[in-house]
Amino acid sequence: MDASYRRAGAGGGGGSAPRSVEDIFKDYRARRSAILRALTTDVEEFYAQCDPDKENLCLYGYANEAWEVALPAEEVPTELPEPALGINFARDGMKRSDWLALVAVHSDSWLVSVAFYYAARLTRNDRKRLFGMMNDFATIYEVVSGMRQSKDRDRSGGIDNSSRNKLQVKHTSEAVPPLPPPRVENNVREADEGYDEDDGDHSETLCGTCGGIYSAEEFWIGCDVCERWYHGKCVKITPAKAESIKQYKCPSCSSKRPRQ
């Protein structure tokens, strides 16, 4: 598939760029569907095409709901924003699930960038309405990582306030979730509890296993030895299991032998 075909959106509206909120949303939904299929239903085919020995590859989703792993467009600047470059290089250097999650995060960013490239001439209210329509869908990352199911379980009351280990659970509707609070004993907070003024001083927190950025709507647990934070799912710790842990050691710290 050549670059001109990719620029035309692979059959989206005869090559004409979407202009209205509804048309841009339709384009977004089709591209999202294509990428989601690549990372789920067609994942074996997608995985095989992302050969690390090949040149920089990108994952494209098109307006006709087709997906493609291909080289980036050659013209500079490109007609449309380009997806993440070189997704194939990290394939064999990460856990498969972590690599797919990473591709999903970059794909979410690309979908938003394409939609708002088309939305440049919309009014402020129309852009807000467009984002609201897009935001009603789960992100590709949420679907691929199973994060949406985890959120649903948390909202159903699966976490007890009596937890005695250092974990962070908080549900919020804020646009930018707060970072984990200082590590203190019995560190559990629900949505109706505020944060101390010092909470904003923490640098960006990443999961010690997958490198995912902290989200207040996920279950996290902190290692009492190295003080790094982890997604519960990445270290196979559930909220229920955390109840019985007095001092948590991450897999890395657990594997270290004490000095003789």
Buried (B, 14 or more C-beta within 10 A) or exposed (E): EEBEBBBBBBBBBEEEBBEEBEBBBBBBBBBBBBBBBBBBEBBEEBBEBBBEEEEEBBBBBBBEBBBBBBEBBEEEEEBBBBBBBBBBBBBEEBEEBBBBBBBBBBBBBBBBEBBBEBBEEBEEEBBEBBBEBBEEBBBBBBBBBEBBEBBEBBEEEBBEEEBBBBBBBBBBEEEEBBBBBEEEEEBBBEEEEEEEEEEEEEEEBBBBBBEBEBBBBBBBBBBBBEEBBBBBBBBEBBBEEBBEBEEBBBEBBEEEEEEE
